[in-house]
Every structure is written in C-alpha cells, then in structure tokens.
Amino acid sequence: MTTGDGSRLLTQQPDAVFESPGPSGPLTIQVDDSQQFQQIAGFGASMTESSAWLLSTALSAQARATWMTRLFSPTAGIGLSFLRQPIGASDFSLSHYTYDDVPYGITDEPLAQFSTSREETYVFPALREARQLNPYLTVMASPWSPPGWMKTSGTIVGGALRPEAYGAFASYLVKTVQSYAAQGIVVDAITLQNEPHFVPLDYPGSYLDAPAQATLIGQYVGPAFAAAGLGARILAWDQNWNDPEYPVAIMQDSAASRYASGAAYHCYAGDPSEMSNFHDRFPSAHVYVTECSTGAWYVTPFDQALYENLRVLIRSTRNWAEAVVKWNVALDENGGPHTGGCTTCSALLTIDRASAVVVPTADYYALAHFSRFVTPGARRIASSTFEAEGVESVAFLNPDGTRTLVVWNGWGPRRVRVSWGSSAFDYDLPDSAVATFTWTGDAGSPAPVDPPSSSAFPVPGAIEAELFADGAGIGYQDDSAGNFGGQYRATDVDIERATDIGGGYNVGWISPGEWLAYPVSISSPGGYRVDARVAANGPGGTFHLEVDGAPVTGPLVIPNTGGWQNWTTVSAAAMLPAGTHAARVVFDAAGSTGIVGNLNAFSFFALSDQTSAPYGGTPASIPGRIEAERFDEGPEGFAYHDADGANFGGQLRETGVDIEPTTDAGGGYNVGWMAPGEWLAFSIDATTGATYRLDARVASLGGGGTFHVEIDGVNVTEALPIPDTGGWQNWITLSQMGIALSAGPHRVRLVVDTASANGIVGNVNWISLT
C-alpha cells in the first residue's frame, strides 16, 4: 500500500483471506479470470541522457548499483520492464545532437558520419545494466528530430523532414536499430517522430503530418526494416489522445498498414478511451502509452501526484494499453539537466547533486504498484471499477498464474470487497491510497488463450512450437524457472510473440537438454522432409527430432540470422512410421555465443508428394559446378522459396525467382534480388565419395548479406558473407573446405540467411563442389 500522506510507501500489509462472502454491503470489485484482454508488454520510463548522466556522475558506484537494482530488478526492486529511448537528443540531454550531425549546409546521404558513439558514455551502459537486472526488459526508440540536414529548417530545432530525405531517414532508423543491437540492446519497437504535431522552439522537434507518416512507413521505413531483417514493431502517432484520427489514417493506408503494428499515445491531452476506440477499429493492433510525466505545472502535493499517476495507469490499461511509460528515470533537484523544453517535469527519482540524496517520487511509487507485481506477458482480466464513486481498479493474470489487482481509493476511508469466484474478502482502504493485492489459486483459473491440441497433429502438416503437450517432464523439459517471454501459457517454457510469417508465438531462451513433445498421427510410412523455422542473434546451436524416443534426424544447425525475430528455414530428411506416435524436438547444443536459438514452427512434407525434379532432367554431376539458375523443377516450397511473386530479372524461367543475364566468366545467368529466408534446391549426383571444397561465385554493390549451403538437410557451411565487390556484376569466389559427401544422389540447398545494413544480400552465379 501507498498512501497520499506518505505514511506508507509501497509498504507490505497484513494478508487478507478469501472466504465465503458475508451479507452484501461494501462496494464490490468482482475479478473475473475468464474475461481476458490485452497482453502486457511492461511498465517503465525513459533512460534519457540526463537520467543516465545523473546516475553515473551524481552517485557513487555503490549507490548507483543500489538504485539501478531498486529500479529494474524483479526480485530486489520494482521490476521496471519497459524503456522508451530517445534517438539522439530530447529536451533532457546535455546538449542537442543526432546520430549524423554535419555542418550546416552539408548533407550526408550515404550516412558516412553516422555514429551512436555518444550513447556509449552514459546511455548504453545504463541500458545494458538494466537488461542484465531484468531480462524481461523491452526497449523502444523514438527520434525527437531527424538530423538537421534532412529537414526544411536545416537544424534539429523546428522544421519538417524533406520528402527527398525520406530514404535517408529510413536508412538512419535502420542503422540506429542495428547499432543498438551491436551494443547488446535489442530495440523491440520504434516510432518515427516524437509528438509529430508539436514543433518546439527550444529543443529538438519536427513536424510530420499523417499523410507524410503514412508514406514514410509504407514506402520507406517499413520496406527498409523488412529488407534489413529487423523485427522491431513500427508504431504510428506518438502523441496525445486528443488527435485520434492520426493513427487511424496510418492504419487505413494500404501501404503503411502492411508495416505499422499499432499506435503510441501520450497522456497530456484527451481521454484514454480513444485507445479503446482505436482497438475496436483495429483489434489486432498494438497500443502503447509511451510518455506521461507529472510536474509542478500539473500537480505539486504528493497525494495529487499519486492520483494523477494512478489515474493514467489504471485507465490506460483498462483501455487496451499494453505498456505505460513515464518520462525521465531520474532528474536533479532543479528538474534537469535539460536543454529547453520542460523546466518543471518530475522523474521517478530526484537526485540532489550536492548531497547525492535520492528521493523516489509519487511517479515511482505509483508505477511500482504495477511494475513490481505485473509480469510482462500478463493478461489484463476483468474487474469492476467505480470512477464516479472514487474507487478505480484494474486486474491482471500473470504467466505464472498469479493474480494482481490494483485498487485506488480517493474519496475518504472506506471498506471495499474483492470477489473472485465463489470467495471474497473485505478490506479497509485509507483516503488517497493505492493497494495492490496478489494471490494464486485454482478457482477461476482459465484455460490457455489458444490451448494446445488435445489430439495428435496430422503428418504431413505443420506444428506450432508453442503447442507442445501438457505436463513438466511429459510434454516439455525446461531447466529455468519462470517464463522469460511471459507469453501464452503458464509453464516454464519461454514463449514470446513472433514476427514470423503468420504471427503467433515462438519458443525461445532455449538451453541444451531442454525438449518439447507433440503427439503426431503419421498418415503413411516413408520419407519426409522436416522444415523448421528458426532464428538466432549470433551463431546458434543444434537440435534434432525424435519419434518414440529414437532419433529420426541428424542435428539441425540454427544459423546466425541476424536477430531473434529474423526467421529462416532449416531442413532435414526423416524416415517416419505410420500411426500415432510421440514426437520430441530435443535441443542438443548451444552455439559459440552460448545460445541455441528460437523455434517458431516445423512442417512435415511427404517426399512421395514432392513434385520437384532436376532441372533439365539430369542431376548436376559432382565433382562439378551447379549453376544457380538451374534449381530443381517444381512448385514454390519444394524446388525453391521466393518471398515475392515477381521475377525482377525476368529471365530464363517462369518462376518467382529473380534471374538475370550475367557478365561473369562463361556468361549465362545469375540469381539476384535475394531476401533473407529464400532458398534454392538442386539435385546432384556425386560420382565419388570424398571431402570436397565448396566454391561460390558472388557479387554485391555494397556490403552484402550471408547465406549457407545444406546437403540432405544438414548445414555443411557456416554463414558465408558476401563482401562489397564494387558492382552487381563484379564477381569473386568464396570458398570453404572440408565438405564431406558420399557417392550417389543428394539434394543441395542454398539458403539466404541475412541482409546487410543496406538491406541487400547480393547475387550468386554458381556454386561448385570439387
């Protein structure tokens, strides 16, 4: 409990006891687990440069560690789980800057001067420490202004983004997300402009109307993120509730809606019910409150500030907000440092620079009543609320089955009743007080939102990774307590939202020795191809498939796909018996970075149903060369996978694969316009069993991406990077030794893993095995 008079500040109270309810009388808050709403991403604030600088310079190392723990640790602190980070300067920075500043009148279209090095002094270390303290942490990023040379004003104060700079700005955001990732900071979501309808006069800002934002998202930023394989959500708007048609316009735009995941709001004007209106029009869209500060201009007494914070937190989450984010983590005794903008904003912590005394504010305590007790991945559940009578509530079901109920009482001392299932308890709340109640139990426990299949999965067919069987040691083995993803099911298996094709969920945070079990019904015995959708931010580990405890595949290697939500397919061949059986996916080893990787789904294809055949009717003879354009005849998904339906090269074959004439030695054709996840299959016939050298002929105008080669479903190469060869038809040869190959027929796949920072992969003319 926290009270408005400050006598209790997040203070543990005596337990209440559920029992059979007595006669009616008190105001009754009915909690109903069976009515579930949005999934919670987290609660937090912004580690602005001012906040990070204060924590680093105004406190001793020991005091800093103590307060970082109190802020971010889920067990020893209040468990802040969401940070919204300015891309460059805001009004709470030590000076004005972006990540690509050049002298006035000069442009930098190639972004040659791009650098996030300034953040390495204060901000990045704080973000890494926060993530270490709380592995549930979500990070989003928002620019207050593009670089000045991109704008009509020529500076980062005032003006608007010039249309001819849209492409450069999209690249700027791509490089920002990639640069953060290189520092160990995964950006989970972005907006394109902080407060796009407000242009401040003394700190960074930029005007961006809805049509311009729709164009930016649909034609520039969205495609650039897709080409670079970035999984960060793109959120529209990022300003107050009182301009509700702006995010609607983005979601109704045919191009922008392909990439916009939802909308971000601020709390300074309008009513949070506008988020419910938005949700009603776009039920699958995400809704975040990304900034909400209190301050002396707004409220001064602790009890009023406490109420204003609780009002926003409760009413936002009751209106579909998945995250509620305050403003600064820490400011000094004068509400700074700031460079323009708000001079009276409050933060979660006030740090006196002279004495190094740290005072948590009403913002801190209000937020703590949520962040400490509501785990990311929780679902909001139904609860009664009584705004007109001064009692407001919101309730959640955490992934571990814990219920959390937050109640605010603002109209004098009163008794309330909390009713849950057939039980209830009465509780006396002081005036201007907030109480958070938590409990566990079976009454009213809901089934999973989309429960795992109670019958066997048909084979051939697809199986989503998160639909493993019930029961620890029976349906799964997970070696760490708690669900880090916090998603979907109340088990220890780490499940999170997936950005892969079809959405849904994936299993992640996988350790060697863990496994997942699935009942399968195999239609007929014989050979099958198993395709698994995997991702890893670094070299991944290995896994295999078992049926009735016996391995049916060799190890499948998860390559470095360049991000936890950058998905590719790995394949293996398997001989399967007919009938109902127990299948298990077993995770064997971590990669060199200590990870196994993420698994989204796996599919079974009967080889007898596969209609692909060697191009021209004859497999490529090995030792020898395999021309890239001579991939097998057959349909999409069997002979090749191409992410779009058009052949940009327009040459040679009637498929979606992009083929063009080549000027390489020998002429012919090459495959280009490649995207991560695409692949080509080739039938070969090895005349001699031996150890071979693989050569690949590649070209790229700009640093390219990576690909790997598989034989019979097993990776035989590492991810091979395509360098900048100086042109799309300037060819070089990549090589890898030690490819073991037995005599006889085989199937080779060339699999594209990642694109470069420029969004390109490169061209391939041929591969050879000699």
N, C-alpha and C positions, 0 to 999 in steps of 0.2 A: 504494500500500500504506500501511496504518496499522498500527502495532504497539502492543501493550499497554504496552511500556516507554517509549513516546513518542519513540523514536529516529527513527521515520519517521511523518510525519503527512501523509497524502494525498500521498505522495511518488512521483513518476514513477520506474518501474523499467525496467531494460533490457528490450527487446522479447523476447517468446518467438516461436518459429517453428513453425507447423504442419508436420508431416512424417509420413511413414508410421510408424505406431506400432511400437515395438520389442516385445520379449518382455513378456508381462504381468508385473505386479509391483506398481506403485504403485496406491493407491486411485484408481479411475477415475470421473470425473464425466462422464457422457455427456450432451451437449447435443443436443437434437432439435428443429429448427425446425418440423417437420411437426406437432408437437403444440402447439397454441396454446390459450391460456386467456383470462383476463380482459384487458380493455384498461385501461391505467394512466392515471389522471387526474392524479397528481402526488404529490410528496413535499414536506413543509413543516412549518410550525409556526403559532403564533398571534401576531399583532401586537397584543398586549394594550395597554391604555392605559399600563401600567407600562413595557412594552418601548418603545413609541413615545415616551414621555416621556423615557426614558433616552437613546435615540438622538438625541433633539432637544436635550436640555439638558446632558448629561454630556460630549458630544463637540463638537469644533469642526465647522464646516460642512464642512471638507475631510475630517476623519476620518469624519464621518457618511456623506459621499458614498462614501468608500472602502469602508466596511463594508457599506453598502447594495448596492454593486456586488458585493462579495465574496459577499454572501448571495444575490442574486437574478439576477445576470447569467448567462445560459447559456454565455457565452464567456469572461468575465473573472472568473467566480465559480463558486459551486457550484450555481447554477440552481434555487433553491427555486421550486417551481411550484404550491404549494397553501398557502392561508392560511385558517384557521378563526377567524372573528372573533366575539367576544362581542357580543351585542346588549345594550348597556348595560354595567353593571359585572360583573366577576367578582371573585375574591379578589385578582387582580392589577390593581387600579385604584387611582387616587389617592384615591378615596372611593366610597361607594355611590351609584348613580344608575340610572335607566332613562331612556327617551326620553319619558316622560309622567308626571312627578312632580308631585303636587299635595299640599297639606297633608293631614295625617291626618284622616280622617272626611269628606273631599270626594271626589267621583267626577268623572270626565271622560269620560262615554260618547261624546261626539262627537269625542274626541281633539283638542280645541281647543288643548291645551297641548303637543301632540306636537312634538318637535324633536330632531334629531340634531346640533344646533349644537356641542355639547360635543366631538364627534369631529373637528370641523374644526380644532381646535387642534393635536392631535398625530397622531391615528389616520388620518384621511382623507389628509393629506399623505403619510404613510408608505405607505399603500396605493396611492395614485396613482404614487408614485415606484417602488414595487415592480413595478407593472404596466408602467410605462414601461421598466424594465430587463428585464422578462421578459414579452413579450406572450402567452406560454403560460399565464400565471398563472390559476388557479382560486381563487375566493373563495367560501367558505360562511359561514353565520352561525348562531349558536346563542344563545338567551337563557338566562341563569342564573336569571332571575326575571321574571315579568310585573310591571308597575307594581303597587305596593302596594295601590292602591285596587281592583284586580281580585281580591284574594286574601282568604282567610279570616283571615289574620293582620293584614291592614291594612298590612303593611310588606313590603319585598322580602326580608327575612330570615325564613325559616320559612314555614309555612302551605302552602296549595294554591290553585290557581285556582278561583274560584267558578263553578259552571255558568252562572249568569246573566251572567257576563262573557265567555263563550266567543266571542260575536260581536265584542265589543270587542277581544279579544285577537287574533282573526283579522285585524281591520282594522289593529291595531297592527303585525302582521307584514307586511301588505301595504304599509303606509306606510313601514316600515323598508326593505324592498327597493326601493321607489320612491325613497326619499330617498337611499339609497346610489347608485342609478343616476343621480340628478340630480347627484351629485358625481363622476360618471365611474367608478363602481365597480359592476360587474355582479356581482350575487350569483347564483352558479350553483346553490347548494343550501342548504337550511336543515334544522335540526331544531327541534322545538317546545320542548324543555326539556333543558338540560344535566343529566345524571345524575338522571333523574326519580325514582329510588328512594332518593335520598340527600338529606336536608334538613339542611344545615349550620346551626350555631348562631351563627356569627360572620361570615358573608358571604352574599351573595345565593344563594338556592336556593328550590325549590318542588317539592312532591310532585305526581306525576302518574302514576296507575296506568294499566295498559294499556287497560282499557275507556274511561277518560276520554280517553286519547290517540287511540284509535280514533274516538271521537265527534268530537273536535276536528278531526282530519284529514278524516274523511268528510263531516261535516255543516257545518263552518265554514271551516277554513283552506283545504282543497282547493278547494271552490267559490269562495271569495273570491279565491284566486290565479287560477283559471280565468276568473272574471268580469273581473278586472283585466288579463288577458292576460299574466300573469307566467309565465316559463318555468323558474323555479328548481325544482329537484328537492326533494321533501319526503322526508326520511329519518326512519324510526322509531327509537325507543330512544335511543341516545347515552349508553350506559353500558357496563359491563363484560361480558365473555364469559360470566360465571357465572350469568346470568339469561336463558337462550336462548329461553324461551317468550314473553317480552315482544314482541320484534319479530315472532315468528311469529303472535301473536294479532292484531297490526295487519294483517299481510298476508292473514290469513284473514277479516278483517272485510269484508263485502260492499261497504260504503260507503267505508271507508278505503282499501281496495286499489285503488280507482279512481284515487287520487291519490298514495299512498305509492310511491316509486320504489325503496325498499330500506331498508337498516338501517345505523346508525352504531354503532361499538363503541369502548370504551376498553380499555386493556391491563392494568389493575391487579388483576384477578382473573379466574380461569377460564382456559380454553385456547383459542388461536386456531382450533383445529379446529372450534369451534362455528360459525365463519363458513362452513366447507365444508358443515356440516350444513344451515345456512340456505340456502346456494346450491343444494344438492341438492333442497330442497323448493320453492325459488322461483328457477329457473335464470335468469330474465331480470331479477331484482332486482339493484340495485347494492349493493356492500358497501364501506364505508369504515371505517378506523380513524382516529377524529377527535381522540383525545387520548392521549398517552403521555409521561409525564415520569419522569425519574430524579431522585434527590436523596439527601441524606445519610441519610435514613431507610432507604434502599433499598441503595445501594452508595456507597462512597467512593473506593477506588482507581480510577485511570484504566482499568486493564485490565478490572476487573469492570464498570465503567460501559459501556465499549466493548462487552463481550459482551452485556450486557442490552439495549442498543440494537440490536445486530445480530440478536440472537435474535428480538426483536419484528419488525424489518423483514423478515427472511427468512421467518419462519414466518407472518407476516400475509399477505405477498404470495403465499406458497405455498398459502394458504387463501382465495384469491379476493379479497383486499383490493385495491381499485382505487386507494386513496390511503392513505398512512400519515402522520399528522400528529403532530408533537411538541407540546410545550406552549409556553412563552414563547420568543420570539425572543431576548430579552435580559433579564437581571436584574443587579442590582448585587452587590457583594461580600458582602452580607448576605442574598442571595436575595430581594430586594424591588425596588421598593416593593410591599407587599401590605397589604390591609385585611382581616385574618382569614385563615383557611384555612392553606395550606401555608407553613411558615416555612423549609423546607429544600429546596425544589424547585430543580433546576438548569435552566438555559436553554441555548440554543445558544451564546450569548455571555455571559461575565461581564464587566461593565464596572465598574471601580473608580472611584467618583465623585470621589474625591480626586485621583487621578493621571491619570484618563481612559485608563488602560491597558485594552485589550480582550484577553481571553483566550478563544479558542474552546475549547469543552468536548468531552468524548467524544461528547455528543449531536450536536454539529456535524460531527465527522469521520465518525461512523457514517452520519448522514443524507447527507453529501456523497458517500459511495460509491454512493448510489443517485441522488440528485437531479442530480448533475453528469453522469451517464452514461446515465440512462434518461429519454427524452423523453416528455412527455405524448402519449398515443396509442399508445405501445408496447404490444406484446402480451407477456404472460408466456409463455415457452415451456418445454418440459420440460427438466429437468436432474436428475441423480442427487443425492441428499443422504444424509448418514450421521450423523444425530443421535447414535446410540448410540456412534459412534466419534469424535465431536468435530469432524467436518467437516460443515458445512452450506452449501448453495448455493441460488441462485435465478438464473434466466436470463431475458432479455428480447430481443425483436426490435423495434428502433426503426423508426419510419416510413421513415427513410432507408436501411434495410437493415442498419444496424449492429447487431451482437450485443453484448450486455452480460452478463457472468457475474460475480456477486458470490460470493466464497468466504470463509467464516470457518473458521479452524483454531484450536481451543482445547486440543489435547492434545499439546503439545510439538512440536519441529521435525519436519516430515515432508515427504515428496515426494508430490504428487498428480499425476494425469494428467487432462488435459482432452481429451476425444474429441469430434470433430464430423465427421459424415460418415465419410469414409474416412481422415481425418487426425487427428493428436493431437499434444500437446506435454506434456512433464513439467515440473513447477515445484516448487521448494523453498520451503515456507512456514514462517516462524518460528512460535514458540509465541505464542498470543494475538494473532493477526494477521488482518486482513481485506485481501483483494486484489480489485480489480475489473479484469477483463480485457475489452477491447473489440476487435472485429475486423469486417471486412467480407469479402465473397466470394460466390461463386455456389453453392458446394456446400451443398446442403440448403436453398436459397432457396425459400420457399413461394410458392404462388400466393396472390392476394388471398383474403381470407376468403370473400367472395361475388363472384367475378370478374365483370367486365363481360361483357355478352353477346357471343358470338363471331359471332352472326348479326344481321341487321338487325332493328330494332324495328318491330313492325307498327303501321301507322297506318290507321284510328283506333286509339288506345291511349295508354298512359301511359309516360313515360320518367323514371326517377330521375336526377337531375342528376349523381350521383357515378358513373354507369355510362358515362362518356364513353369514347371509343376510346383505345387504347394509343398511346404514342409522342409525345414532345415535338415540337411543330411539325406533327404529323399528327393526333393525337387531341385535343390541347389546346395552349393557349398560356398560360403563367403567368410573370409578369415578376418574381417574387420567389423567391429560393432558400429552400427549406425549406417544409414543410407546417405552417402555424401551427396548424391544427386537430389535426394529428397523427393523423388517423383513417383507417382503412380501406384506403388504397392508398399505395404507396411512390412517389409522384410529388410534384412541387412544388405541385400544385393543393391548395388549402387546404380540407380536408374535415373536418367535425365531426359529432358526434351531433346529430340533430334531434328536437325535441319535437313536431313537426307530426303531424298525423293519420297513423297508420301507422308512426311512428318512423323508423328508418333514419338516413340521413345527408343533410347538405346541403353545398353548396359555398358558402364564404364568403370574407372578406378579398379581395373582388374589385376589381381595378383596371381602369380604362378601357383598351381594347386587348386584354384577355385574351379568350379564347374557348374553347368546348368543342364537340367534334364527335361526332356519333352517326350510324351507318348506319341508314337507315329504309327500310321497304318499304311504299309507299303503295298501298292496295288499289284505289283508283279516283281519277281526276282530278276536281277540282272545289273547291268552297269548304269550308273547315274553320274551326272555332273553336279557337284555341290558348289554353288556360288555364295560367298559370304560378303556382306557389306561391312567394311571396316574403316577405321580412321585412327591416326596417331600423330601427335605433335612431336615428332622425333622418331628414330628407328624403333619399330615396335617389336613385339615378341612373337611367340608361336602358339598355335592351338591345334587340336585335332578332333575328329568326330569318332565317337564310339557307338556301337549298337549292341545292346545286351552285354555291355562290359568289354567287348572286343573292338580294338581299333579297326576302322574301315577306311581311314585316310591316313596319309603321312602328315607331317607337320605342315600347316599353312602359315606363312610368314606375313605379318602385318607390316607393310612398308611405311616409311615416313611420308604421310600425305600432306604435311604442312599445317595441320590443325586438327583439333579434336572433333571438329564438325566438317572436315573436308573428306568426303567419302569416296572410296574406291571399292572395286570388287576383286577378291582373290578366289581362286577356284581349285578344286581337286576332283579326282575321279574316285568313285566308291562302288564296290560290289555290295548290294543290299539284298537281304532275304525278303520274301513276301510275308504279309501278315502284320499283326500288331506287335510292336517292339518298344523297348525303352532306348531312346537315343540320348546321348550326352555330348555336349560341347565341353571339352576339357582344355583348360589353359595351362600350357606347359612351361613356358619360359618368358622372361622379360627381355626386352631389347637392351642395347648398350646404355640407354638413358634410364634404365630401371623400370620401364613401363611395359605392359603387354599391349594395350590399345583399347579401342572401343569397338563394340559389336552391335550392329543395328538389326540385321535380319540375315537369314540364309534360305536359299531356294534349292530344290532338287529338280533336275531335268533328266528324264529317261534318255539314255544315249540312243536307244532304238527309235525314239521320236525325233532325234535331231536330223534335220534335212540338209545340213551343210556337207559340202564335198570339196575336194581340192579344186582350185581354180584351173580350168583347162582340163580337168580330169586326172591329172598326174601330180602326185605329191612332189614337192621340191626335194631334189636329191642332195643329201648331206654326206660328205663334205661338199659345201657349195653355198650359193647365195640365194637369199629369199627376198624377192622384190616386194616392197611394202604394199604396192597397189594390187598384188596378186594374192590378197587374202582369200580365204575359202568362199565358195559359193554357198549361199544360204541366207536365211532371214536375219533381221535385226535380233540381237540377243543370242544367236547361235554362231554365226560366222563373224560378226563384228558388233560393236556397240558404238553408235554415233549419237551425240546429245541433241543434234538438230536434224530436221528432215531434209535440208537442202544441201546440195553438193556445190560448195562455193567455187571449187576449181572447175567443176562442170565437165570433167574429162573422163574418158575411158569406160566407166561403168555406171549403170543405173542404180546407185545406192546413195545413202546419205553421207557416205564417207567422202571427204573433201580431197580430190585428186587433181593434180595439175601437171603439165609438162615440166621436165627438169632439164637444166643445163649441165647437170653433173656428168662426169665421165660415163660414157655408154648411153647417154640420153634416157629416153623412156619417161617415166612418171614418178612423182613423189607424193606422199600423203602430207597434208598440212592442215592449218586451221584446227589444230587438235585442242581438246579440252580435257581437264582432269576427269578421270573415270572412264574415258573412252578406251577401246581396245580393238585389236585385230587378231584373228586366229588364222593359223597356217598349218596345213597338213604337210608333214615331211616324212622322208624315208631315209634313215641312216644306214648306209651300206656297211659301216664299220663301227663297232663299239669302241669308244676311246674317250679321252679327255680332250675337249675342243677349246679353241679360242673363239669368243664371240666378238665380232666387229659390227658397228652400227654407223651408218653414214648419215650425218645430221647437219642442219643449218639453222641459223636464227639471226634475225636483225634485232639485236638487243639480247641481254641475258635471257636464256630460255628456262624451261622447267625441267622436270625429271620424268623418266619412265623406267620400267623394269621389264624383264623378259621371264616368262614362265615356260616350263616344259611339262606337259601332262599335269598341269595344275599346281606345280611346285615352283616357287621362285628360284631361278638359277643365277640371278644377278642382284646386286644392290641397286638402289635408285641411281640411275645414270643421269648426270646433269648435262644439259645441252648448253654450251657456252655461247657467248656472243661471237659469231663468226664473221660479222660485218655485213651480212646480207642474207636474204631468204634463199639465194641460190649460190652462196659461198659455202662449200661443203668441206667438212672434216670428218675424220673417223675416230669414234670412241671404241675402246677395247676392254674386254675383261677375260682373264684366263681362267682355266680350271672348271669348264663346264662338262660334267660327266654325262655321257649319253650312250645308251645301249643300242645295239643294232636293231633295226626294224622300224615300224611306223610310230610316229609320235605326233602330238599336237602342240604347237608353239603359240603362245600369246604374247603380243607386245601390248603392255598396259601403261597408259599415261597416268602418272601419279599427281603431279603438281604443276601449276603455272608459276612464272616468275613474278617479281614485284610489278612488272609492266603488264601483267595479265596474259602473257604469251607462253606457249610451250615450245614451239619450233617445228621444223619439218624433218621427216625421216624418208630417206630414199630406199635404203635396203639394210638388211642385217645378214650376216653370214656366219656360218659355223665351219671352222677349218682346223 
